[in-house]
Amino acid sequence: MLAGVFVLLWSGSKVQAQDLVQVLYRFENRALTLGRYGAVATFQQRLFAQAANCAGKPANSYGKADGVVGANTRQAIIDLQPCLNSAVRAAVGAESYGAITTGLWRLLMPPQLPPPDAIERANQLTFALEGTDYDVIQFNFCQSANPRSGKRYLEGDPYCFTNDPRAYLTWGPRGATAGAGAEIQQILFAAERANPGLLRDVFGPFTEDMHRLALGNNDAAFDLLCAIWVNDRERADFTRRFAAYGARAEVQESYRRVYDAANADGGKIARFFKLYSSIKPLIRRDPTEIDLAFFIDRATHGSVPPSDISQLVSQMTKFVTRTRNLPSPGNLRKQLAAWLPSHHKYNDRLARDAIFLVDDPDVVVSDAHRRMWLQRSGLKASDFGLSDRQYVASYPVAAPTGYEQIEKFYTVLPQDKRACPSTVRRARKK
């Protein structure tokens, strides 16, 4: 049956055959965590069912369709091979040893769910590094000692103390925060504007809190979230409701849109493209797929080009023209990373940068740098089907969210705003 379906995708031309065997995801040593809510999980559902049927195994032999491309997914792909004739096996990339190829994707998925493009897979690479899905939040209180008392709240201290004064709550695959960055507030605002009443439907007794969080300032965010944190019952209920909120497709759409906005990561990524556009007459190409993934990961966690890129353009021009031979894409990324050092978690940034270097045979990665990479992830851009031989001309930057135009208000409490006692509670309908 599968072979019959595949006839619709196959015309026999060499170009199409090459496209069909293109690797989208390849598990080698480290599993790729791509998210429970994306199309990859749907692909796994279909793959596991067909593979179990082909191999005569129980339906649950490969575990859950959880968006993690690892040993179970590879085994299912291998188990499916005997049910495909030789022409189809070749077309879906049987020689790729369990990789998810374009052909295999088209074989198993409906036409309305096409294979993920380079932009989606580049974003998924950063998702794999962050490791948190849309239904996961983390309070950033009491992870370190309160400097007033030297104690942690869990040891009996009645005060909230945040170990990160810029992030009181962290959420989802891009590490959205409620604090100085206000990404969570922007996502709440955008999702509610597109879906009026959604906060009320999901958060119930926390609705007013969420409205105030979405419209409030940094101090308001601290007071609201601290007051929820210090109450065990409310913290558990709030976490459960936030998980349900993040699991909704319309919220995930708003999440992605906020991060693609010109006043968020989208604007940072656009600076990289502007930089490469400035030197395009010298390097004679657009950014590669791996360049794109590097830009996205840098925008998420690391340093990016400043608003005025003129000095960086001058530095890159000198680097590119210093010899007759153009630097390889990987060597250009390596030098750019050196010009944009991260001042936060420096070694972690080095380990992440290596992901975008190890596929380039012209790049020399030191033993120490390679050890950092292997300890951090061991992932390669090519594991996500990304290549320095394919190019991406632009990134779909979304319009500004409009959040910065909201008139913000202050929540004034009689107590010290940086230490929110558990006795300070808002009146709330139960």
C-alpha positions in Angstrom: 0.0 0.0 0.0 2.8 2.4 0.9 4.5 1.8 -2.4 1.3 2.5 -4.3 1.0 5.8 -2.5 4.5 6.7 -3.2 4.0 6.4 -7.0 2.1 9.8 -6.7 5.4 11.4 -5.5 7.8 9.8 -7.9 8.3 10.7 -11.5 11.7 9.2 -12.0 13.7 12.4 -12.7 17.1 12.7 -11.1 16.4 16.1 -9.6 13.3 14.8 -7.8 15.0 11.7 -6.7 17.8 13.8 -5.2 15.3 16.0 -3.4 13.5 13.0 -2.0 16.6 11.5 -0.3 17.5 14.8 1.3 17.9 14.2 5.1 15.6 16.2 7.3 16.7 14.7 10.7 19.4 12.2 11.5 19.9 10.6 14.8 23.5 9.5 15.4 24.7 9.8 19.0 22.4 12.4 20.5 18.6 12.4 20.3 17.0 15.4 18.7 14.3 16.9 20.9 11.9 18.6 18.5 8.8 19.1 20.6 5.6 17.2 21.4 3.4 19.7 19.6 5.0 19.9 16.2 4.5 18.0 12.9 7.4 15.6 13.8 5.2 14.1 16.6 2.5 13.5 14.0 5.0 12.0 11.6 6.1 9.6 14.4 2.5 8.5 15.1 2.2 7.5 11.4 5.6 5.9 11.2 5.2 3.9 14.4 1.9 2.5 13.3 3.2 1.5 9.8 6.5 0.1 11.2 4.7 -2.0 13.8 2.4 -3.4 11.2 5.3 -4.2 8.9 7.4 -5.9 11.6 4.5 -7.6 13.3 5.2 -5.8 16.6 2.9 -4.4 19.2 1.7 -0.8 18.4 3.6 0.5 21.4 6.9 -1.0 20.5 8.5 2.4 19.8 7.1 4.3 22.7 5.2 7.5 22.5 5.2 9.9 19.6 7.0 12.6 21.7 8.9 14.6 19.0 12.2 13.1 20.2 14.1 11.7 17.2 16.3 9.0 18.7 16.9 5.3 18.8 13.1 4.4 18.7 12.5 6.5 15.6 15.5 5.1 13.8 14.4 1.5 14.6 10.9 2.2 13.3 12.4 3.5 10.0 14.6 0.4 9.7 11.6 -1.9 10.5 9.6 -0.3 7.8 12.1 -1.0 5.0 11.0 -4.6 4.2 7.5 -3.4 3.3 8.9 -1.1 0.6 10.1 -2.3 -2.7 13.6 -1.5 -3.8 12.8 1.6 -5.9 10.8 3.1 -3.0 13.5 2.3 -0.5 16.1 4.0 -2.6 13.8 7.0 -3.1 13.2 7.5 0.6 16.9 7.3 1.4 17.2 3.8 2.8 21.0 4.2 2.7 20.8 7.0 5.3 20.4 4.5 8.0 17.3 5.5 9.7 17.3 9.2 8.8 14.0 11.0 8.2 14.2 12.0 4.6 12.0 14.2 2.4 10.8 11.1 0.6 9.9 9.2 3.8 8.1 12.3 5.1 6.0 12.6 1.9 5.3 8.9 1.9 3.8 9.0 5.4 2.3 12.4 5.8 -0.7 14.1 4.2 0.0 16.7 1.5 -1.2 19.5 3.7 1.8 18.8 6.0 4.8 19.3 3.8 8.3 18.6 5.0 9.7 21.2 7.3 11.8 23.8 5.5 15.3 25.0 6.5 13.9 27.9 8.6 11.7 25.5 10.7 14.5 23.0 11.2 16.9 25.8 12.1 14.5 26.9 14.8 14.1 23.3 15.9 17.8 23.1 16.5 17.6 25.9 19.1 14.5 24.2 20.5 16.6 21.0 21.0 19.3 23.0 22.9 16.8 24.8 25.1 15.0 21.6 25.9 11.7 23.0 27.2 8.3 22.6 25.4 5.4 25.0 25.2 3.7 23.5 28.3 6.8 24.0 30.6 7.3 26.9 33.0 10.0 27.5 35.7 9.7 30.0 38.5 13.1 31.6 39.2 12.6 32.3 42.9 14.6 30.8 45.7 17.1 29.0 43.6 19.8 30.8 45.5 20.1 32.2 49.0 18.3 35.4 50.1 21.1 37.9 50.8 19.0 39.3 53.7 18.8 36.0 55.6 21.2 33.6 53.9 18.3 31.1 53.7 16.2 29.7 50.9 12.5 30.0 50.9 12.1 26.2 51.0 14.1 26.2 54.3 11.4 28.4 55.9 12.3 31.9 54.7 9.0 33.8 54.2 10.4 35.9 51.4 10.8 35.5 47.6 14.3 36.1 46.4 15.0 35.8 42.7 18.3 34.4 41.5 17.7 36.3 38.2 16.5 39.9 38.6 15.6 40.0 34.9 13.5 36.8 34.7 11.0 35.8 37.4 9.4 33.1 35.3 10.8 31.2 32.3 8.5 29.6 29.7 8.8 27.4 26.6 11.3 26.5 23.9 12.9 30.0 23.5 13.1 30.7 27.2 10.6 33.5 27.3 10.8 35.4 30.5 8.6 37.6 32.7 10.9 40.4 33.8 13.0 43.0 32.0 12.6 41.2 28.7 8.8 40.9 29.1 8.6 38.2 26.4 5.9 36.3 28.4 3.9 39.5 28.8 4.1 40.2 25.0 3.0 36.6 24.2 0.0 36.9 26.7 -0.9 40.2 25.2 -0.7 38.9 21.6 -2.6 35.7 22.2 -5.4 37.5 24.1 -5.7 40.2 21.4 -6.1 37.4 18.8 -8.3 35.2 21.0 -10.3 37.4 23.4 -11.3 35.6 26.6 -8.7 32.9 26.3 -7.0 33.9 29.6 -10.3 33.7 31.4 -11.1 30.3 29.9 -7.8 28.8 30.9 -6.7 30.6 34.1 -10.0 30.9 35.9 -9.3 32.4 39.3 -5.9 33.7 38.1 -7.5 35.7 35.3 -7.1 39.1 36.9 -3.5 38.2 37.8 -2.8 37.4 34.1 -4.4 40.6 32.9 -2.2 42.6 35.3 0.8 40.6 34.3 0.2 41.2 30.6 -0.3 44.9 31.1 1.9 45.7 34.1 5.5 46.7 34.4 8.6 44.9 35.8 7.7 45.5 39.5 4.2 44.3 38.9 5.4 41.1 37.4 7.6 40.5 40.5 4.8 41.1 43.0 2.3 39.0 41.1 4.5 36.0 40.5 6.1 36.1 43.9 2.7 36.0 45.6 1.8 32.9 43.6 5.1 31.2 44.2 5.0 31.4 48.0 1.6 29.6 48.1 2.2 25.9 47.4 -1.4 25.2 46.4 -1.7 28.2 44.1 1.7 27.6 42.6 0.7 24.0 41.6 -2.6 25.2 40.2 -1.0 28.0 38.3 1.6 25.7 36.8 -1.1 23.2 35.7 -3.1 26.0 34.1 -0.1 27.5 32.4 0.7 24.0 30.9 -2.8 23.8 29.5 -2.4 27.3 28.1 0.9 26.6 26.4 -0.4 23.4 24.9 -2.9 25.3 22.8 -2.1 25.9 19.1 -3.2 29.5 19.1 -0.9 30.3 22.0 2.0 28.6 20.3 1.3 30.6 17.2 1.5 33.8 19.2 4.6 32.6 20.9 6.4 32.1 17.6 5.1 35.4 16.2 6.4 37.4 19.2 9.9 35.8 18.7 9.8 36.6 15.0 8.8 40.2 15.6 11.0 43.1 14.6 11.2 44.2 18.2 12.3 40.8 19.4 14.5 38.0 18.0 13.3 38.6 14.5 14.9 42.0 14.5 18.2 40.5 15.8 18.2 37.9 13.0 17.5 40.6 10.5 20.7 42.4 11.6 22.7 39.2 10.7 21.1 39.2 7.3 21.8 42.9 6.8 25.4 42.2 7.7 25.8 39.4 5.2 24.0 41.5 2.6 26.6 44.2 3.1 29.5 41.8 2.3 27.6 39.8 -0.4 29.6 41.4 -3.2 32.7 40.0 -1.6 31.5 36.5 -0.6 29.1 36.2 -3.7 26.4 34.3 -1.8 23.5 34.6 0.6 23.7 33.1 4.1 23.8 29.3 4.1 21.3 27.2 6.0 23.8 26.7 8.8 24.4 30.4 8.9 20.7 30.8 9.4 20.7 28.3 12.3 23.7 30.2 13.8 21.8 33.5 13.6 18.7 32.1 15.3 20.6 30.5 18.1 22.6 33.6 18.7 19.5 35.7 18.8 18.1 33.3 21.4 21.2 32.9 23.6 24.2 35.1 23.0 25.5 38.3 21.4 24.2 39.7 18.1 25.3 42.5 15.8 24.6 46.0 17.1 22.1 48.3 15.5 24.9 50.1 13.8 26.7 47.4 11.9 29.2 49.6 10.1 32.2 48.6 12.2 31.4 44.9 11.9 31.1 45.3 8.2 34.5 46.8 8.1 36.0 44.0 10.2 34.4 41.3 8.0 35.5 43.0 4.8 39.1 43.0 6.0 38.8 39.3 7.1 37.2 38.2 3.8 39.8 40.1 1.6 42.9 39.3 3.6 43.9 36.6 1.1 42.8 35.6 -2.4 40.9 32.6 -1.0 37.5 33.3 0.4 37.0 31.9 3.9 34.7 28.9 4.2 31.2 29.6 5.7 32.3 27.9 8.9 35.4 30.0 9.2 33.4 33.1 8.6 31.0 32.1 11.4 33.9 31.3 13.7 35.4 34.7 13.2 32.0 36.4 13.6 31.5 34.6 16.9 34.8 35.9 18.1 33.7 39.5 17.3 30.5 38.9 19.2 31.5 37.4 22.5 28.8 36.4 25.0 29.2 37.9 28.4 26.7 35.4 29.9 27.6 31.7 30.3 30.6 32.2 28.1 31.6 28.5 27.9 28.1 27.4 27.1 28.0 29.8 24.2 31.3 28.4 22.9 29.8 24.9 23.1 26.8 26.0 21.2 28.8 27.8 18.5 30.7 24.6 17.8 27.5 23.0 16.6 27.7 25.4 13.6 31.4 24.7 13.0 32.0 20.9 13.1 30.4 20.2 9.8 32.9 22.4 7.9 36.1 20.5 7.2 38.0 23.7 6.8 37.4 24.8 10.4 39.9 23.8 13.1 38.1 23.2 16.3 40.5 22.9 19.3 40.4 19.8 21.5 39.1 21.9 24.4 36.4 23.5 22.3 35.4 20.0 21.0 35.1 18.7 24.5 32.8 21.6 25.5 30.7 20.8 22.5 30.4 17.1 23.2 29.6 17.7 26.9 26.9 20.3 26.0 25.1 18.5 23.2 27.3 16.8 20.6 24.7 17.9 18.0 25.6 19.1 14.5 23.7 21.4 12.2 23.7 18.5 9.6 21.7 16.4 12.1 18.8 18.8 11.2 19.5 18.5 7.4 21.1 21.9 7.3 23.9 22.5 4.8 26.5 25.1 3.8 25.7 24.3 0.2 22.1 25.6 0.4 21.3 29.3 0.8 18.6 31.3 2.5 18.0 34.9 1.2 15.9 36.3 4.0 14.0 35.6 7.3 10.3 36.3 7.7 10.5 39.0 10.3 7.1 39.8 11.7 5.7 43.3 12.5 6.4 44.7 16.0 4.1 43.3 18.6 2.7 46.6 19.6 3.4 45.8 23.2 5.8 48.7 23.7 2.9 51.1 23.1 0.9 49.9 26.1 0.6 52.4 28.9 2.1 50.5 31.8 1.1 50.9 35.4 2.7 50.3 38.7 1.5 48.0 41.4 2.4 49.8 44.7 2.5 47.7 47.8 3.5 49.0 51.3 6.2 46.4 51.6 9.6 46.2 50.0 8.9 45.2 46.4 11.9 43.0 46.2 10.8 40.8 49.2 7.1 39.8 48.8 5.8 38.2 52.1 3.4 35.3 51.8 0.9 37.4 53.7 0.5 39.9 50.9 -2.3 38.5 48.8 -4.8 40.0 46.3 -8.5 39.5 46.8 -9.4 36.7 44.4 -12.7 35.0 43.6 -12.5 31.4 44.5 
